[in-house]
Amino acid sequence: MHCPYCRHTDTRVLDSRVADDGGAIRRRRSCTACNKRFTTVEQIQLTVCKRSGATEPFSRDKAVSGVRKACKGRPVDEDDLARLGQQVEHALRAAGGAEVSSHEVGLAVLEPLKALDKVAYLRFASVYKNFTDVSDFADEIATLMAADANHEFVAEQHSAGS
């Protein structure tokens, strides 16, 4: 670990604590050369196991780049995409495993994308779920519309009871 102040390579750990519900370790360190203190956070490296069997480190940017294509021409900005990427990574880390399948990454994208923009969700889902014809789109649209109708009904019931 390099000191962020003087770049010296010898630092001493003063205190270690579990953070992020066990997904990270927060360490308070002191540089032996300049005596300044600083904090580091160590996180478990998420690894994605692809269909081919190859593994690679999880990249939030890579997950967001696929979603960005689905959002092209939609009223979704970079801040929205950054939040979605954060939600996906948080969901994958909350699952507790150090290795996730590419399928799990896709599943983690679907729900926050559905909440963000339903058209972008349909675009992404059509590729992710491998839609083969128009009926696949129609089925997914029917599911979305039923969920929206149910959500509106619950909202009406809630406001009527207030």
C-alpha positions in Angstrom: 0.0 0.0 0.0 1.4 3.4 -1.1 1.0 6.4 1.2 -1.3 8.9 -0.7 0.8 11.8 0.7 4.5 10.7 0.1 4.1 7.5 -2.0 6.2 5.6 0.5 5.4 1.8 0.3 5.6 1.0 4.0 2.4 1.6 6.0 1.2 0.3 9.3 -2.4 -0.8 10.0 -3.7 0.9 13.1 -7.3 -0.4 13.1 -9.4 -2.8 10.9 -13.2 -2.9 10.9 -15.8 -4.8 8.9 -17.9 -2.5 6.7 -20.7 -2.8 4.2 -22.3 -5.7 6.0 -19.2 -7.8 5.7 -18.5 -7.1 2.1 -15.6 -4.8 2.8 -12.9 -4.1 5.4 -12.1 -0.5 6.4 -8.5 -0.1 7.6 -7.0 3.0 9.3 -3.3 3.2 8.3 -0.3 5.3 9.2 2.7 5.9 6.9 6.1 5.0 8.6 7.9 7.7 6.5 5.7 10.9 6.9 3.5 9.7 9.8 0.3 10.9 8.1 -2.8 8.8 8.6 -5.3 7.6 5.9 -8.1 5.1 5.4 -8.4 2.3 2.9 -11.4 0.1 2.1 -10.9 -3.4 0.8 -13.8 -4.9 -1.1 -14.3 -8.4 -2.4 -13.6 -8.6 -6.1 -16.8 -9.7 -7.9 -16.0 -12.1 -10.7 -18.4 -12.8 -13.6 -18.5 -16.3 -15.0 -19.5 -16.1 -18.7 -21.4 -18.7 -20.7 -18.1 -19.8 -22.3 -16.8 -20.7 -18.9 -14.3 -17.8 -18.9 -14.2 -15.5 -15.9 -13.5 -11.8 -15.7 -13.7 -9.1 -13.0 -17.2 -7.5 -12.7 -17.2 -4.1 -14.4 -20.0 -1.6 -13.6 -19.1 0.3 -16.7 -19.5 -2.8 -18.9 -22.9 -3.6 -17.4 -24.0 0.0 -18.0 -22.7 0.0 -21.6 -25.2 -2.7 -22.5 -28.0 -0.7 -20.9 -26.8 2.5 -22.6 -27.5 0.9 -26.0 -31.1 0.0 -24.9 -31.6 3.6 -23.7 -30.5 5.2 -26.9 -33.0 7.9 -27.9 -34.8 7.6 -24.5 -35.0 10.4 -21.8 -32.4 8.7 -19.7 -29.2 10.6 -18.8 -25.8 9.5 -17.6 -26.7 10.1 -13.9 -29.6 7.7 -14.3 -27.3 5.1 -15.8 -24.7 5.6 -13.1 -27.4 5.0 -10.4 -28.6 1.9 -12.2 -25.0 0.6 -12.4 -24.7 1.2 -8.6 -28.0 -0.6 -8.0 -26.8 -3.6 -10.1 -23.5 -3.9 -8.3 -25.2 -3.5 -4.9 -27.7 -6.2 -5.7 -24.9 -8.6 -6.8 -22.8 -7.9 -3.7 -25.8 -8.3 -1.5 -26.3 -11.8 -2.9 -23.1 -12.6 -1.0 -21.1 -14.6 -3.6 -17.7 -13.6 -4.9 -18.6 -15.1 -8.3 -21.7 -14.5 -10.3 -22.9 -15.7 -13.7 -23.5 -13.4 -16.6 -27.1 -14.5 -16.3 -27.3 -13.1 -12.8 -25.9 -9.8 -14.0 -28.6 -9.6 -16.6 -31.3 -10.4 -14.0 -29.9 -7.7 -11.7 -30.2 -5.2 -14.6 -33.8 -6.0 -15.5 -35.7 -4.7 -12.4 -34.0 -1.3 -12.0 -34.1 -0.8 -15.8 -37.9 -1.5 -15.8 -38.3 1.2 -13.1 -36.2 3.6 -15.1 -37.7 3.3 -18.6 -40.1 0.6 -19.8 -39.2 1.0 -23.5 -35.4 0.6 -22.7 -36.4 -2.4 -20.5 -38.2 -4.0 -23.5 -35.2 -3.4 -25.8 -32.8 -4.9 -23.2 -35.1 -7.8 -22.3 -35.6 -8.6 -26.0 -31.9 -9.3 -26.3 -31.4 -10.7 -22.8 -34.4 -13.1 -22.9 -33.7 -13.9 -26.6 -37.1 -12.9 -28.0 -37.8 -14.8 -31.2 -40.9 -13.2 -32.6 -43.6 -10.5 -32.0 -45.5 -12.7 -29.6 -42.6 -12.6 -27.2 -42.8 -8.7 -27.2 -46.6 -8.9 -26.8 -46.3 -11.2 -23.8 -43.7 -9.0 -22.1 -45.8 -5.8 -22.8 -48.9 -7.6 -21.4 -46.9 -8.4 -18.2 -45.8 -4.7 -17.9 -49.3 -3.4 -18.5 -50.8 -5.8 -15.9 -48.1 -4.8 -13.4 -48.9 -1.1 -14.1 -52.7 -1.7 -13.7 -52.1 -3.5 -10.4 -49.8 -0.7 -9.2 -52.5 1.9 -10.0 -55.2 -0.1 -8.3 -53.0 -0.4 -5.1 -52.3 3.3 -5.2 -56.0 4.1 -5.6 -56.9 1.8 -2.7 -54.2 3.4 -0.5 -55.4 7.0 -1.3 -59.0 6.0 -0.7 -58.2 4.6 2.7 -56.3 7.8 3.8 
